[in-house]
Amino acid sequence: MTDDRIPRRRIGASDLEAGSVGVGTWQWGDRRYWDDHDGQEPTDIDATYHATIERGANFLDTAELYGFGKSERVIGKLRAGDSRPAVVATKYMPSPTRWRVRSVDHAIDGSLRRLGVDRIDHYQVHWPYSFIPHRRLLDRLARAVHDGRVAYVGVSNFTEPQMRRAHAVLADAGVPLVSNQVSYSLLRRAPEVNGVLDACQELEITLIAYSPLAQGLLSGKYGPGGRQPRQRPLRRLLRAKTPETVMPLLESLRRIGDSVGATAGQVAVAWTLRDSAVLPIVGARTAGQAESNADAAMIELDDEARRELDAASRAYRTAGPLARRLRG
């Protein structure tokens, strides 16, 4: 793969530009859900971060929930004194204890403090449920934009109608809705049929695709003959029988990868980039993973490869918890 910096994409109707493959930093703050980081220490996170920025994959997605603020603090320390451009996106988590609009201000202040910045580049509502009326919540976020504490607003896990309503409320306040972060991969193509992707294209909203590797399943590292995840949530999700049901798709990914000098996982990420409205975010625990993920942006899939992946993906049928979770 080339060492050139990866192509850039604009985030919705904003002046934010970032590498076309971003980095999900959940793993940087929460060791309980994911694998044990293969012994990853803070110095490994440093190397991962620097490899990420050097490759130009400078969209860093975090949330106050990740490690209960640890991920934000890690990013704040990494960004301190680093003048290289990056877009840091974090998230507000609705909860029963946040039933007053001032809770939004407190959450923003907390993220500002942990990130060590005066303004948050990209502030997202983590889930569409709220214990504050949505209009009041969004109005408060719009005010944070006008006050200069937040640059741009996004949402996460919103349906098409919910996204359209959020877009309209923010537009009334003179603030664009620039993104909707949803699960999207070759095994989770719901955004193509539930109206979310079409609405993103129509309204100039970036679809930030999380889990483009279907929590590692499309990387080929789990399954028969391969290793099993050590943590219980993923062991339950990736039952031994499940990888066998997606073997035709994995075989297509590997075959196409061999033809272009890439891994199966890189091809799976590159597939999401075929639409300019999509920006995938991929987790990275090591510098090597960060470089590999970023290099997916340099892969050119021809029409034949895309048709093969589309056919293999659409033919995917299975039962059990994985199907229910991936298809929603």
N, C-alpha and C positions, 0 to 999 in steps of 0.2 A: 504494500500500500504506500501511497505517497505521504510525504511529511508536510505537504502544504497545509496551510490553515483551511478549515472547511468553509463552504459557502455560508452566507448569512441570510437571515430572513427577518423581515419586519414583524413585530408583534402587533397584530390587529391594526386599528387606526391610531397608532401611536408613533412617536419618534424613537421608540426602542428597537434596536437591532441586535441580534445575537446569532451565534452559530446555529445552523439548521438542525443540529442534534444537541439537546440539552442534557443536564445531569440532575437526576433525582437524588436528593441527599438524605432520604429517610434513614438509610443505613449508617450515616455518619452520626446519628443521634440515638439509635435504638438497636441495641444488640439482642434484644429478647425475641423479636419476631424473625429476623433474618438469620442466616448462618452466623457462626461465631467470628466472622471476619478473618478466618484462617490466621488467628493471632494478630490481627491488625491492631497496631498501636497508633497514637496520634501522629508519629512521624510518617506512617504509611498514609494517613489522611493528607498530610502535607504534600507528599509526593503525588498522590492522586489528584489533589487540587491543582498543583502546578502543571502536571501533564495535561489536565483538562483545559486550563487557560491557554497554555502554549499551543494546543491544537485548535484553539478558537471555539471550543464548545463551552461558551461562557454564559449560558443561561443556567443559573443555579436555582433549583426549585427546592424549597424547604417549607416548614410550617411550625407554628408555635407548639403544635402537638408532638412533633417528632422529638422523642427523648425528653418531652416536657421542657422544651426550650434549648436542649443541649445542641441540636443541629444548628439552630440559629447562632448560638454562642460560638460554635466551631467556625462557622462561616465568617462571623464578625472578626474573629482573631485572624483568620486566613486573609481576609480582605484588608485588614489594618495595614496601612502603609504600602499597599499594592496598587499602583496606578494603572495597571492594565485594565482595559474596559471589561465590564461584566454586568449582567442583568441579574439581580437577586430578587426572586419572587418568593413571598411567604404567604401564609394563609391565616385567616381568622376562623376559629372553631366555635360555632354556636353551641350553647349548652344551657341546661335549665337554670344555672346560676347567673346566666347573662340575659336577664330579662329587661334590663334598662338600657337605653341607648348609650349612656355614659360608659357601659361595659365595652363598647366598641372602641371608644377613645382610650380606655385603660389597656385594651389588648394591643392597639397600635403603639402606645407608649412603651409597652413591654417589648414588642418586637424591635422598635427603634433602639431601645437600650441594649438588647442582646446582640443585635447586628452592629451596633456601634456607628449608626448613621443618623443623619438629620432628616432624611427622607427615604421612604421605602420605594424602590423602583416599581414594584408590581405587587399589589395587595389583593388577595383572592378570598372569596367566601368559600370555605372548605366543603360545605354540604348545603343543599337547598333548604333543609329544615331550619327553622329559627324560632326562638322564643321571644323575638322582637318582630313586630310586623315588618314584612320585607321592605315596604316602601320606606319606613323609618330607618331601617338598617342601611339601605342603599343611599338614602338622603344623607345619613351621617358619614358614609364613605365618600360621597361627593363633596361634603364639606371638608373632609380631611384632604382631598385633592386641592380644593381652593385655598386651604390653609397652608399648603406646601408640605404636609407631612407624608403624603402619598402621591406618587407621580401618576400611576394608572391603576385601574380596578379591573379585576377579573373574577370569574366564578369557577366552581369546580363541581362536577357531578350533577350539573343542572340538565334537565330535559329541555327539549326544544321550546315548549311553551314557557317554561320557567326562564329560560335564557332570553327569550323575546321580551318577556315582561321586565326583566332586569335591564335589558338594553333600553327599553322605553323610559323607565324610571330615571335611569342615569342620564339619558339624553335630555330629559326635561330639565335636569340640573346642569346641563352643559358639559357633561363628562361622558366620554366614550366607554363602552364595555369592550375590552380589547381581547379577552380570551375566555374559553371554557375548557377546563381540564377534565378529560374523561378517559376511561379505559378504552384503548383502541389497538388492535393487533390483528394478525391473520386469523386468530382464534376468537376475536371479539370485535366483530364488524358491525355491531348494532348502530353506531353513529351514521353508517351509510344508509340505514333503512328507517331510523326513527326520527329523521328530520334534522338532527343536530348538525351533521356535516353540511348539508344544503344550506341551513340557516347561517352557519358560520361563513360560508362563501358569500351569501347574499348580504350579510350585515358587516362584512370586513372584520370578522372575529377570528382569531387564531384558535384552532383546536389543538390544545396541548395534550398529546397522547401519552398517558402513563401506562405502564406495563406493556410496552410494545413487544416484549419477549414473553408475555404471558407468565410472569413471575419465574422466568428461567426455563420454562418448558420448551420454548422455541430455540433455545441455545443448544439443545441436545444433550445437556450435561446430566439430566435426570432420566431414569428409565431403566428398562431391562439391560443388564450388563453394565450399567452406569451407577454412579453414586446416588444415594438417597439423601435428601436434606436432613439435617440434624434437628431442626426445630419442629415442634409438633404441628403448628398451624399449616406449614407447607407439606408436612408428611400427610396430613389429612387431605389436603387439597390435591396433592400429586400421588394418588394411590398407584400401586404398582401396575395395575391394569391399564391405567389411563394413557401413558405414553404410547402403548401399542396401538391405540386407536388413532393416534395422530402420526404414526410412522410414515404413511405416504406423503404427508406434508413435510415432515422432517427430511425425508429422502429427497424431495424436490429442492428444499433449501440447501442441502449439502451438495447436490449435483450442480445447482446453479452457482453456489459458492465456489466450487472447484473450477468452474468455467471462467470465473472473473477474479480468482485469487482471493477469495474472502471466506469467512466462516459462515455457518448457517445463521448464527445470531446476527451477524452484520447484514446479511441479505434480508432477514426479517425486519430489521430496523429500516433498511433502505426502501423496502416496500411501502412503508408508511409515508415516505417522503415524496411519493409520486404526485400527491396533491399539495400545491403550494400553500394551502390554508393550514397544513398540519405541521406541528413541531413536536417530535417525539422526545421524551426524556427517559434516560436509562440510568439505572443505578451503577455505581462503580466503587469498588473496594480497594483497588490497586491502581498504580499508574498504568500498568499494562492494559487493564480493563478499560480505563479511561481513554487511552489511545485507540484501542480497538473499537470502542463505541463511536468515537468521533470519526474514525475512518469510514464508518458506514455511510457517512454523508458524501463520500467521494465515489461511491459505487453507482454505476450507470446500469440500470436494468433495462434490457431491450423489451420490445413488445411481446416477443415469444416467452421470455421469462416471466413477465407480468401475467400473461394469460395462463401459464402453467401454475403459478402460485394462486391465482384467483380460483382456478378450477379445483386445485387440491384443497384450498381453504373452504370453498363452498361445499365440497363433498364431505367435509368433516361432520361426522355424526357420532355421538356418544351419549351415555347416560351417567347419572350420578352427580356428585357434588361439583365436579369440575365444570361440567356442561352448564349447570345452573349458575355457577358463579361467573364463568367467563361470558355467558350469553346474556345474563341479567334478566 
